[in-house]
Each structure stands twice: as C-alpha cells, then as structure tokens.
Amino acid sequence: MFMINTGCICCAILALTFLFYYIVCSCLKGLGVYCISAFKDVPREESRYYDKRRISRAQRRAFKKWFIILSVGAILSYFISQYFAYIAIGLWALIFFKDIFVKKENLFRNYRI
C-alpha cells in the first residue's frame, strides 16, 4: 500500500518557497529590502539612514538557512522517516519566530549607516 509522505511534501513546498524568495532578493540586491514587511513601516526619511544592501544580505542569509533546513528535512523524511520532516519544520519554526519577533527599535539597529 502506498502512503503519501505529507511531511516531505510540506517541507519541499516550504523549501521551494524560500528558495524563490532567496533568488528574488539576490536579483534585487539593495532593493530586496522592500520585500521585508517590517522595513515598509520605517518612515522614508528615516530609511535613508540604514544600509539597505546589508539588510537585504541578512534576509537572503535567513532565506538560505530556512531553505537548507527544510530541504534536509524533506530529503531525510523521503528516504528515512517522516518524523524528520516534523523535526525540520519544528526547528524552522523556532528559528523563524526567533528572527521575526524582535522589537521594532532593535530590528534594524545593527544596520544604521
């Protein structure tokens, strides 16, 4: 009997989504910062004081990290056990929420010019 490995499918879909975002941010270089929703809340006159290339590069690294975690989870869940997908999604969720839930004033503090 054939069973569908939903964990592998979920990991693969999320990994491909973050790969797409990584490629988009890589192509846009400094303009990739406008894909970050938190940067859209920064007033235009204040946004001049931030290094947009460094912010975009940091977000690219985050997308790449998430892609790798989810890809490894998808591959391991396909070949070994479906539980590896759940572990990968849990690990991704921990890292994702740690990166996302940061105070607004601390979010771009390291990227001031």
N, C-alpha and C positions, 0 to 999 in steps of 0.2 A: 504494500500500500504506500502511495506517495503522499508525503506530508509537506505542506508549504512551510518554509522556514521564514516566518514573519519577522523575526529579529534581524535576519540577514537582509531582508528587503528594506526594512526601516533604516538600518544602518547605511545601506547602499544609497538610498534616496537622500538621506541627510548628507552623506559624504559628497555626493554629486552636487548637491545644492551649495555646499560650502566651497567646493572646487570652482563652481561657476562664479561665486562671489569673489574668490581669490583671483581668478582670471580678470574679472571686471576691474577690481581695484588695481591689479598690476597694469592693466592697459591705461587706466585713467591717471596714474601716478598721483600727483598732488590733488587732483580733482576728485579722487576717490574718497576724500574726506566727507564729501557731501552725501555719501551713501550711509554715513553714520548718523542715526537719528538724533543722538544727543548733541552733535555738532550743529544741527539745524536750529537748536534752541539758543545757541550763542548769538548775541546781537552782532550785526555786521561790523560795526566799528570796533568791537572787541575781538572779533575773529581775525583781524589783521595781526594781532599780537601772538598768534600761535603758528608754529611751524607745521603747515598742512602736510608736507611730504613725510615728516616723521610720524604724524598721526596716522596717515594712510599706510605707512610701512608697518606700524604696530598693528593696525587692524588686519593687514594682509597676513602677518605672522599668526594672529589669532585664528583667522580662517584656515590657514595651512595646518595649524596644530589640531583644530577640530576635524579637518578632513582626514588627517593621518589617524587620529584616534578612532574615528568611525569606520575608516577603511579597514584598519586592522581588525576591528570588531566584526565587520561584515565577512572578511576572509576567514577568520577563525570560526565564526559561527556557521559558515557554509561547510567547512571541512571537518571541524571537530565537534562542537556542540553549540546549540542555540543559546545557551547561557552566556557565552562570550559576547553576544550582541547586547544582552541586558547589562552586562558589566560595562561594556563600552559606552552605552547610552547613559548609564548612571555616572560614569566618570566624566563624560562630556557635559552632562547637566551640572555637575559640581563645578567644573571649570567655567562653564558658560555663566552660571549665576554669580560666581565669584567675580568675574570680569564685568558683568552687567550692573550689579547692584553696588555702585560706588557713588559716593556723594557728588553732587554736581560741581562743587567747588574744587574737589580733588581729581576730577575726571581728566582734565587737560592740563593740570598744574605742571607736569613734567615737560610739557611741550611749548612753554612760553619762550618767545624769542628774546 
